[in-house]
Amino acid sequence: MEKIPERSEIEQKYKWDLESIYSEDEEWRHSLENVRNRLGEFEPYKGKVCNNGETLLEILGLVEVVAREMRLVGSYAKMHSDVDKRDQKFQSMLIEARSVATELGGLTSFIEPEIQELGNKGLELLLKSNGELEIYRHYLSEIIRVKDHVRSAEVETLLADMGEIFSAPNEIYGLLMHADMSFPKVRGNDQELIEITHVNFTKFMREGDRETRKKVYQKFYREIGKFRNTIGAMLKNNIIVDVKSSRAHNYENSRSAAMNDSNIPTEVYDGLVETVRENLDVLHRHIELKKKSQAIEKLKMWDLYVPMVSGDSPVIKYDQAIDHVIESVSPLGEEYGEVLKEGLNSRWIDVYENRGKYSGAYSGGTYDTKPFILMNYQNDIQSMFTLAHELGHSMHSKLTNTAQPYIYSGYDIFVAEVASLVNEALLTEYLLENTEEESFRAYILDEAIERFRSTLYRQTLFADFEHQIHQVVESGGALVPDRLDEIYKNIKNEFYKPIEMDKYIQREWMRIPHFYYNYYVYQYATGISAAVSLARDILDGKKNQREKYISFLKSGSSKYPIDLLKETGVDMTSKKPIENSISVYKKYLTEMESIIESE
């Protein structure tokens, strides 16, 4: 492992092109002030939003113009902040941007309640009165659909004004984990001292001798454990925000509120957890195979990430990973491939880790920018798959933004994870089909199997935990750190029964940022289930499947996510996609068992 470089040491070609948003900070400042100056333009429309079709069209157009500029302002500040959380200038800019965004939300919060007063019959009359409104039909119908969960304009304004406070637990957690907290150093294989970070922790868990892994594992969790009460309080208060917000909007519970935003039946969530729990034996089979591959009697948590193949993990340089990803998506057709290549040559991606950089990876940007990607590329197979994953998101954004008006340019996470995981599935099949070197092929197979464990099973474990801790608060229970430890440990014991547990693993909830995103994680598991079915149909040449999939990527939020997937032939209200995904997991496990037994 190499020393973590400073931002200034990274070559320009490996940094994203934020100059394409604003050429300098002063331009950003001018844009922020422009948004501030336009905030007063909404007041004259109060009580008049639906007076006639022309007025409704005007206010929707005004919201779009101001919101688009606000998103540019916020995105620029956030991405600059994310590449170095220590930079106070961009932290300040981000706080300013969020403050104005909150004010904008409050000043426009009267619009939806006034639209909802129309009802469906009133909406039809307005749509007929002005043909230009027809493009907004789905958007306006969706506003009316959730009418029973929207309060008066005064209450909605107050709740919108509280947005900064509501987001505080997540913001503070991010600053603690990425800016303020530091971890011990350990000696690498070359005996050089290396600092443990959120980014390289998992890399340590995959590599090195067993004693080093144990040392890193225990040091990491001992250090994070020092902040147990602080992180526990942040998570508790984040859950309280979810619960209070759902009650304020007349929902049965937090989960119903979160899933209703996308019109996803809660049965989808329960079906996922039930199906995965019914098939825990497949995960246990995987763990037993890991034990056999490492030739150890008792598997520990610090052994879980070790590959099941012998030899050093293949080095996959960034440029090589790019080539593999481009070839793997060729079944999606020329249009997809050409747009992808253009993006890769236009500095969409911030590639490498630097000190202070946000850990992990994500796809960002706005309707008016490139679909930027943050990476912490580590020259390994896992990073290559993460690259394919995030490119799936960014290609989804690019194709949607090209095909849809701004009002439908967003898309729900429920379908977003399908786009990213289809890319992973295609990359897996491409590499297994085209790799002649047996050891490399074995690593690819191992990575594919591991992604079923980490995406389907692990994210379902997280979903189960998230739902249980929400239920504690909703029932009036005390969500103290001991209770969080207990709930997490119990679920972890069920899912990872063949592993000998230790006192540290119950703290794992402390390092998972997705628990601050309100019923987010289950969509990784439903996403891989839908993606496996789609990828298989595309590769098998099923009639019109590629065209259906590209149409899906171009649809944005113009339809509900469940309906968009049904149009591709995937019904997520049934257990079939999850069962299909588990079947592929079993297939890969069988092949890996043959490889290990032959060694």
N, C-alpha and C positions, 0 to 999 in steps of 0.2 A: 504493500500500500504506500502511496506517495503522500507527501505533505499536502495539506489543503492550501491552495494558492489564494492570494488576495484577488479581488475583482480586477484590479489593474493588470494582473499577470495573464489574464485570459485573452487570447487573440480575438480581434474584432469580429472575424467571420463566424465565431462560435457564440456571439452575443446577439440577442434579438434586436431588431431594427426599430427601436422606440422613437428614433428621429422621424420616422414616417408618420407618427401621430402628431408630435410637436417638435419642431426643429430646436427649440430651446425652452427653458423653463419659463421665460417671460411670456412666450406665446401661450403656454399653459395657463399662466396667471390671467392673461387677457380673456381667455376662454371661460375661466371660472367666474370672472367678474361679469362677463356677458350673461351667464346663466343667472347670477344674482340679480342683475338688472332686469331680467325678464320675469322674475318671480311675481311681480305685481300684475302681470297681464292676465292672470287667471281669475282674480277677484270679480271682475265685471260679469263673468259667466255664472256666478253662483245663483242658483234658482232658475236658471234659464237654459241649462244644458240641452234639454229636450223640447224646447219651445217649437222648433221646426227642424227639418232635415239639414238646412244650411248651417244653423247654429251648431248642431251636433258635429257636423263635418269640420267646422272651424276649430272647435275645442279639441277634437281628436288630432287635427293637424298641428295645433299649437303644442299639445303634449308631446307629440312625436319629435318635433324640432328641438324643443328644450331638453327632452329626455335623451335624445341621441348625443347632444353636446355634453350633457352631464355624464353620460357613460364614458365618453372619451376622456373627460377630466379625471374621473375616478379610476379608469383602467390605467392611464398613464402613471398616476401616483402609486397605485397598488403594485404595478409591475416593477417600477423603480425601487419601491420599498422591499419587494420580495427578493431582489437580487442581492441586497445587503440590509438586513434588518437592523444593523447597527447605525445606519445613516439617519441621523435625526432630522435632516432637512426633508427627506421624503416621507418620514413618519409624520412630520408636521403637515406636509401637503396632503397626505392621505386623510388625516384627521379633518382638515379643512374641507376636503372634497366630500367626505361622508356627512359632515355637518350640513353642507348645502343640499346634498341629496336627501337628507332627512327632512329639511325644510321644504324642499320641492314635493316630497311625498305628502307632507301635511297640507300644503296649499292646494294640492290636486285631489285630496281624499274625498272631496264632495262630489266628484264626477260620477263615480260608480253608484253610490246610493241614488243619485238622481236618475241614472239610466235604469236602475232596478225598479224604480217607481212606474216605469212604462209597462212592465209585464210583457208577455210574449205578444199579445194582441196589439198593444201600443207600438212595440218594436216593428211589427209587420207594417203597420201604417206608415211609420217614419221611413222604413226602407223603400216602400213604394213611392214615397213623396220625393225621393232624391236617389237616382240611380247610382250616384257615386258612392253611396253608403253601402252598397251591396258587398263590396270587398270586406267590410267589417262584420258581416253577418255572423260568422262563427265566434268572433271575438265578443260581440255584443250579446249573443245568445249565452255565452259562457258566464258573462257578468250576471245575467238574469238567473242562470241556473243556481248560483250560490247566494241568491237573495236572502234566504233565511239565515245566512251566517254573516251578514253585514249589518253593522250597527248604524246609528244615525251619523250624519256628517260630522257632528261635534265630537262624538266618541271616536270615530275613525281618525279624525284629525289629531286628537289627543294621543291615540295609540301610535300613529305615524310619527308624531313628535318625540315619542319615547323610543324610537328605533335605535338611537345610539346607545341608550342605556340597555336595551334588550340584547344588543350585540356585544356588550362589554365582556361577558364571560369568555366568548370565543376569541375576542381580540386580546384579552389579557393572557389567556392560555398560549396563544401564538407567540406573544412577546416573551413570556417566561421560558417557553421551550426552545425558541430559536435565537433569542437575543441575550437573555440574562443567565440562563442555565448553561453550565459547562460541565464536562465529564472528565474523569481521570484519563491518564495516558497509559498505554500498555506497549510492550515491546512486540514488534512484528516479527515475521520470520527472519528478517535480516538484523534483528535485535535493535532496530531503531525505534525510538519512542514515538508512538502515534496516538493522537487524541481521539477518543471515542466520540462519535457524533451520531445524530439521528440518522444521517444518510449512510454512514459506514457500519452502523451496528449490525444490520442484517447481513452485510457483506462479511463481517467477522464471523457471524453465525454459520455462514456457508463454507468458510475456509479455515485453514490453519489446523493445528493439532487440537485434540480434545481438551487438553488442559487450558490452552489459551482461550478457547471458546467459553469454557466454564468461567474463567477469570473475567473475561469481558462481560459476560452475561450477569454475573453477580455484582460487578462494579457498576454496571449500568443501572440495574434495578435498585442497588443500595443508594445510589446517588438520587435517582428519581424519587425514591421512597422518602427522602428528606423533605420533599414538598407534598407529601401525601395529603395533609390537611388542606393545604392551599388548593391543590388540583381537585380534591374532593369537593371543596366549597364551590369552585368554579363550575364543575359539572352539575352539582346539585342545583345551583342557581340557574344554569342554562335549562335544566329540565323544568324548573319552576316557571321560567318564561314560557316554555312550550305549553305547559298545563294551563297557566293563567290566560294565555292568548287564546287557546282553544275554547276555554270556558267563556271568555269575553265574546267569542263569535258563535256561541250556541252549538258547539260540537259535543258529541258524546264523550270524546276523549282526544288526546293529542294525536294518536295515530290516525283517527278518522279525519282530523283537521289536515294533517300533512298529506294524506293520500287523496283527499277530496280535491285538493288543488289541481291534481292531474286527472281527476275522475277515475281513480283506480280503486276497484272494490277491495275492501280489507280482506276478503277471502283469498286474494292473491298472496298476501303476506302469510296468512295462516297456512295456505296450501304449500308454500315454499318450506316453511319451518317443519311442517308435518312430514312432507316427502323426504326432506334431508334427514330428519330424525329416524324415519323408517329405514333409511339406508346408511346408517352409521357404520354398519358392518363393512361397507366398502372403504370408508376412511380407515377403519381399524386394520383392514387388510393392507392398505397402503403403509400404515405405520409398522406393521409386522415385517413388511418387505424392507423398510428402511433399517429396521433392527438387524435383519439378516444380511443386508448389504454392508453394514458396518461391523458385522461379526461381534456384536456386543450383547450381553445378557439383558441388561436393563437400559432402555433408551431414556435419556434425560431431555429436558426441554432445550438445552443447548445443542442437542444432536438433531433436532427436528429439521433444520434447514439444510443439513449436509446432503449433497447429491448422492444418489444411489449408484453412481458409476465411479470407478476408480480413476486415478490420475488427476492431474491439474485441470481445473476448469478452463475451457477454451477462452482465449482472449479474442474478443470481438471488437475491433476498433470501430469508431463511429462511422467512418466512410464505408466500411464493409457492411455494417448493419444497414445503412441506407440502401446499398445495392440489394441486399436480401429482401428488404421490405418492398422496394419497387417491383422486384420480380414476383413476389408473393401475391401482390394485389392485381396482377395482370388479368385474372379471371373476371375482374370487375369492369373490364373494358378500357378502351383508349381514352375516353373523356376523363375518367377517374385518374388514370395513370398520368396524363399530361398535366392536369391541375396539381397533382401531388409533386411532380418533378419541378414545376414552376415554383411551388411554395418552398421546396427544399433549397432552391437557389436564391431565395429572396429573404433569407434570415428570419424565417418564422420561429426558429428554435434557439433558445438560450441553453447551450449544450451541457457545460461542465459545472461541477461543484466549485464554489469559492467560499471563502470564510464569510459567515453571516448570511448566507443564502438560505432561503426557505427550503426545507427538505422535501423530498418527494418529487412529484411531477403533476402538471395540470395543463389543460388547454384553456386559453383565455382569449382576450381581445373583445372587440365589439363589432356591430354591424358595419361600421365604417373604418375598421382597421383590418390588418392581417389577422388570421386566427392563430395568434402566438402560442407557443408551447414552452413551458418551463421544464427543464430536465436537470438531472444531476448524474450525467452519464458516467458509468464506471467501467467501461470496456469489458463487459461480460454479457452472457446470454440474457440475463434478467433485464439488463438495460436495453438490449435490442428489442425485447418484447414490450417493454414499457414505451419505447419509441413508437413501435407499431400501434400500440394502444392509443397514445395521445394523438398520433396522426389520424387515427380513426375519428376522434372527436373533432379535430380541426378540419378534416375533409367534410365532415357532416356540416360544420358551420359554414364552410366555404360554399358548398353546393346549395345549402338552404338559403344563404344570404344572396346568392346569385339568382335563385328561382323565386324567392318569396319577398313580398313587401315587408317593411320593418315590423309591422304589427304581428307578423307570424315568423319572425326571424329567430326567435328563441325556440328551444325544444326542451321537453321534460327530461330529467335525468333518467327516467324509466326507459326511454328510447336511446338516450345518449350513450348509455353503457352497451347497448346492442352494437352501435356503430364501431365502438372501440374494440369490442371483443370479437366481432367478425374478423377484424384485421389480425388479431392474435391467432384465431383459428386458421385463417388462410396462411399465415406465416408458418405455423406448426406443420400443416400439411405439405406446404412447399418444401420445407427443409427436410422433412422425413422422406419425401419423394425424390429429392435431388441431391441428398448428401451420400457420398460413397464411403467416406471415412467412418468406420463403424463406431469408433469412440465418440466422435462428434455427434453422430446420429443418436447414440445412447443418451448423450447430454440433452439433446433436443427433446427426446422422448421423456426424459426425466423432468425437464422443465414444463412440458405439457401436463404431465401428471401433477406436478407441484401446483400448477395454476388452477387445476380443478380443486385441489385441496384448499388453496388460499382464496380463491374467488368464489367458488360455490359453497364449500363447507365452512370456511373461516368467516366469510361475510354473513352467512346464515347464523353462525354462532353469535357474531356481533349483533345481528338483528334481534335474536332472541334475548340477549342481554339488554339491549336498548329498550325493548318493549317491557321487560320486567322492571327495569328501574323507573320507567315512566309510571308503571302501575303502582309502584311503592308510593310515589308522590301523590298520585291521583286518589289513592285510598287513605291519604293522610299520614302515611308512614314517614319515618325519619331516614333520609338518605345520607347517612354518615359514612365515612370511609370504610369502617368495619363491615357495614352492610353491603357496600359496593364490592369489597373484597370477597365476601361470602357468596354473593350471587354469581360473580364472575368465576370464582373457583368451582362452584357446583356445576355450572354449564361446561366449563373447560374439562372437568373430570369426566363428564359424560361423553363429550366429543372425542377426547384424547385418552380414553380409558387404558390403552396399552402402554402409555408413557407413565413413568414414575414422576409424580408431581412434586414440586418443591414450594417453599414459602414465598418465593419471588414471583412466580407466574401469576398469582392472584392480583399483582399490581399492574398487569399488562394493560388494563383499561386506562391507566394513567397516560399512556403514550399514543392513544388512538384519537387523532383529531376529528375523525368523522362522527364521533359521538356528540359533537357540538352542532351537527347539521340537521337535526330533527328528522328522524326516520329516513335516512339517506342510504345507509349501507345495504339494505336488502336488495336494492336495485342493481348492485353488482352481481348478485346471485341470480336474479331473474334475467339479467342481461346476458350472462354467459349461457344460460339455458336457451334463450331465444337465438343467440348468436351461433351456437353449435348447430342448431337445426337449419338456420339460414345458410351458413357456410357449406354445410353438407349438400344442400339442394343446389347451390350455385356450382360447386365442384362437380356434382353429378350431372350437370347440364339440364336440370329440370326446366321444362318449358317456361320461358319468359321470366325465370326467377331472377336473373341478373337485372333485367329491366325493372322488375318490381322492387328490387332492393334499391337501385339508384333513385327510383321515384320516391321511395321511402325516405332516402337521405335528403331529397329536395323539398320535402313536405313541411319541415319545420314544425310549428305548432298549429297548422291550419286544420288539424283534426286531433281528436283525443288519441293518446299514445296506444291504448288498447286496440282502438280501431285501425290505427296505422299498421300495427303488427299483424292484425287479422288480414289485412289486404296483402301481406306478404305470405300468408298461409300459416302464421304462428299465432296460436290462441293461448295467451298467458292466463286466461281464467281457468284453464285446465291444468292438470299435473303433468300432462304428456311432455311438454318441452323440458321440464326438470328431469323426468325419467329418461328422456332421450340423452340428455347431457350426462347423466350418471352412467348410462350404457357405454358412452364413448370413454368415460373415465375407466370403466371396467376393462374395456378393450385395450387401452394403453397399459393398464396394470398387468394384464395377461402377457403382453409382449415383453414388458420389463421383467416379469418373473422368469421368462425363458432366457433372457440375457443374463440375469444374475445367476441362475442355476447352471448355465453353461460355462461360467467363469471358473 
